[in-house]
């Protein structure tokens, strides 16, 4: 008699799974070399231990930085980096650089990538390249120098010794540079810088939108980011470079004060022209006037803030790195603007006409530099970082 033996059913064959889409990585070696030249020469030391991400107090917990940015930089994945708001959410606290066991300096690497991002999004790009190279400094300074020399010639103010005193006193705006000669170049420089900066920001927003679509409210994003910016909340989370918060706040708010003062002065001086009054373009600003007091407060805050920036960099150089040429160019220009402005006023009060006029002339060159080249220097960081902060809020990154 045969015995019935139950045999287990054979397991069903697994359903055939569709192969996962694979991403082809195409390293851009030229980009890698460019990062190294821009100040990220240490990035090859990174061996992906993730210490940088662990010690960063600014990074979001979900998909944090800067570890992923370091490997993207090593692989030359420039598109991923340029579309990534995280390169700007990084405030270069340098906690990651200080604690990196290999000395890869992630903070410096991301700083170099930010510079390259500005070059990529700027119009025209060659000005951004000039701003990032020591060889570009001379032509960038030569442009405003030539413009103001032409203005001086038109105003009949060459040589300085031929300029008469105004009621026995030195006058910059009435005798050296009447406003009709100095304001148009400055307005043109400011307008050019503002338009080019806006175009760069729009290009960056478009790039970020290719990687993630913003869904939230633009107004809410701006409000949230503006609160962080005005209080410099992210800088407060830095450890190694904790002193940067006060320094950056002084520079930031001094720019606002000086911009407000300049705008009010321009309105006061040009309003009579528009109204057809005879006293046009002959406004005098005594030291005790609110306009002058406010301007001097802004200038003093600017100088104190930028000196603190320098002292903080020097104090943390061993841990955080000394910074690149690109960093020091902006610092130097801010120092030059503040120092020449204050010196011109002091020398004018001392009654040394030739030196006062020469100092004021140099001051105008650096102010023009600050305005016209804002989209290409580190001054653009304020708006690029603010844009990344708004975008990250709109995509839920925060």
Residue pairs with C-beta under 8 A, 6 or more apart in sequence:
25 75
25 77
27 75
27 76
27 77
28 76
28 77
28 78
29 76
30 76
31 76
31 78
31 116
32 73
32 74
32 76
34 116
35 43
35 73
35 109
35 112
35 113
35 116
36 43
36 44
38 112
38 113
38 115
38 116
38 132
38 324
38 326
39 108
39 109
39 111
39 112
39 115
39 323
39 324
39 325
39 326
40 73
40 105
40 108
40 109
40 111
40 112
40 113
42 103
42 104
42 105
42 108
42 109
43 70
43 73
43 74
43 104
43 105
43 106
43 109
44 74
44 104
45 102
45 103
45 104
46 70
46 71
46 74
46 100
46 102
46 104
46 106
47 102
48 67
48 70
48 71
49 101
49 102
50 67
51 96
51 99
51 100
51 101
52 66
52 67
52 70
52 96
52 97
52 99
52 100
52 104
52 106
53 59
53 64
53 65
53 66
53 67
53 96
55 95
55 96
55 99
56 64
56 65
56 66
56 93
56 95
56 96
57 93
57 95
57 237
57 238
57 239
58 89
58 90
58 91
58 93
58 234
58 237
58 238
59 65
59 66
59 86
59 89
59 90
60 89
60 392
60 397
60 398
62 397
65 86
65 87
65 89
65 90
65 110
66 86
66 90
66 96
66 106
66 107
66 109
66 110
67 106
68 86
69 81
69 84
69 86
69 87
69 90
69 106
69 109
69 110
69 113
70 104
70 106
70 109
72 80
72 81
72 84
73 81
73 109
73 113
78 116
78 120
80 211
81 87
81 113
81 117
82 116
82 117
82 120
82 121
82 204
82 207
83 207
83 208
83 210
83 211
84 208
84 211
85 208
85 388
85 389
85 391
85 392
85 395
85 397
86 388
87 110
87 113
87 114
87 117
87 388
88 114
88 117
88 381
88 384
88 385
88 387
88 388
88 389
89 385
89 388
89 389
89 392
89 397
90 107
90 110
91 234
91 235
91 238
91 385
92 107
92 110
92 111
92 241
93 107
93 235
93 237
93 238
93 239
93 240
93 241
93 244
94 107
94 238
94 240
94 241
94 316
94 319
94 320
94 321
95 238
95 239
95 240
96 106
96 107
97 104
97 105
97 106
97 107
97 108
97 240
97 319
97 320
97 321
98 240
98 316
98 319
98 320
100 106
105 321
107 320
107 321
108 321
108 323
108 324
111 323
111 324
111 326
111 327
112 324
114 381
114 384
115 132
115 324
115 326
115 378
117 204
117 384
118 128
118 200
118 375
118 376
118 380
118 384
119 125
119 128
119 129
119 132
119 376
120 203
121 200
121 201
121 203
121 204
121 207
122 128
122 196
122 200
122 375
122 376
123 196
123 199
123 200
123 203
127 140
127 373
127 375
127 376
128 375
128 376
129 136
130 136
130 139
130 140
130 376
131 140
131 326
131 329
131 373
131 376
131 377
132 325
132 326
132 376
133 325
134 325
137 329
140 369
140 373
141 365
141 369
143 372
144 185
144 189
144 364
144 365
144 368
144 369
144 372
145 365
147 185
147 368
148 182
148 185
148 361
148 364
148 365
148 368
149 158
151 177
151 181
151 182
151 185
152 158
152 176
152 177
152 181
152 361
154 181
155 176
155 177
155 178
155 181
156 162
157 163
157 175
157 176
157 177
157 357
160 176
160 353
160 354
160 357
160 358
161 353
161 354
163 175
163 176
163 353
163 357
164 175
165 171
165 175
165 353
166 174
166 175
169 351
170 348
170 351
170 353
170 356
170 357
172 344
172 348
172 356
172 357
172 360
173 179
173 182
173 269
173 281
173 283
174 281
174 282
176 357
176 360
176 361
177 360
177 364
178 281
179 269
179 270
179 281
180 281
182 364
183 266
183 270
185 368
186 364
186 367
186 368
186 371
189 368
189 371
189 372
190 371
190 372
192 371
192 372
193 371
193 372
193 373
193 374
193 375
194 374
196 375
196 376
197 374
197 375
197 380
197 383
199 375
200 375
200 380
200 384
201 383
201 384
201 387
204 384
204 387
204 388
205 387
205 391
208 388
208 391
212 395
212 397
213 395
214 221
214 391
214 394
214 395
215 394
215 395
215 396
216 393
216 394
216 395
216 396
217 394
218 390
218 394
220 393
221 389
221 390
221 391
221 393
221 394
222 390
224 389
224 390
224 393
224 398
225 386
225 389
225 390
225 393
226 386
227 233
228 234
228 389
229 386
229 389
232 245
232 248
232 249
232 252
235 244
235 245
235 248
236 245
238 244
238 245
240 316
240 319
240 320
241 312
241 316
241 320
243 308
243 311
243 312
243 315
244 309
244 312
246 305
246 308
247 305
247 306
247 308
247 309
247 312
248 305
248 309
249 305
250 301
250 302
250 304
250 305
250 308
251 301
251 302
251 305
251 306
251 309
251 334
252 305
252 382
253 301
254 298
254 299
254 301
254 302
254 305
255 298
255 302
257 294
257 295
257 297
257 298
257 301
258 295
258 298
258 299
258 302
260 294
261 291
261 294
261 295
261 298
262 295
264 291
265 283
265 285
265 291
265 295
268 283
268 291
269 280
269 281
269 283
270 280
270 281
272 279
272 280
272 281
273 280
273 281
285 291
285 292
286 292
287 293
287 296
287 349
296 342
296 345
299 338
299 341
299 342
300 342
302 334
302 337
302 338
303 335
303 338
303 339
303 342
306 331
306 334
306 335
306 338
309 331
310 331
310 335
313 320
313 322
313 323
313 327
314 322
326 377
326 378
327 378
329 377
329 378
330 377
330 378
330 379
333 366
333 369
333 370
333 377
334 370
336 362
336 366
337 363
337 366
337 367
337 370
340 359
340 360
340 362
340 363
340 366
341 363
341 367
343 359
344 356
344 359
344 360
344 363
347 355
347 356
347 359
348 356
348 360
350 356
370 379
373 379
374 380
389 398
391 397
392 398
